[in-house]
Amino acid sequence: MSTTPNPPLPNPRRGLPAVPALAAMLLVLLGLGVFPILGFRDRARIAAAPAEIRAVLDAQADAWNAGDLDGFMTGYWNSEELKFYSGGDVTKGWQGTLDRYRRKYQSKDAEMGHLEFTDLEIEVLGPDVAIVRGRWKLTRSKDSPSGLYTLLIRRFSDGWKIVSDHTSAADPPKPS
């Protein structure tokens, strides 16, 4: 009796070594293709941030100079987590900050004056957060107070908002 070898059975695992190679290649392509796109998107947001932040501060100054304190406050985060540091005090929350501005600048004897922001330095820390430093000056009929400020500003779905404001006033000039 002669024996002829049986034909080999099909191997269901045959070709599987190619699967890990394909998976590895796919991961490399995704790494080269997708992640730089995401990085580019973040870089584009970071590049656009200074102009967008400047626009928020310009809109605040315009609203202030029009006597529109509610419009000025749209540059602030409308949250109880907002913090405003000035004159040795900490004011918490959007409403508390608005009330403070009203007491100081819209009470019976107060004058809002003309507000200017100068020497602006915008340091973008990431696609959605920045630190802003600069000078402020109010020109009023009886005085011209001025000082420095540092803002922590974040991008929300409705735009950039100040989440923390530290404002200091310079000593008034001494009479000569």
Protein Blocks (a to p, Z undefined) as FASTA:
>chain_A
ZZddddddddfkgoklmmmmmmmmmmmmmmmmmmmmmmmmmmmmmmmmmmmmmmmmmmmm
mmmmnopaklmmmmpccdfkbccdeehiacehjklmmmmmmmmmmgmkbcfbjaddehia
cddfbfkbccdddddddddfkbccdddddddddddfkoccdfbdcdddddddddZZ
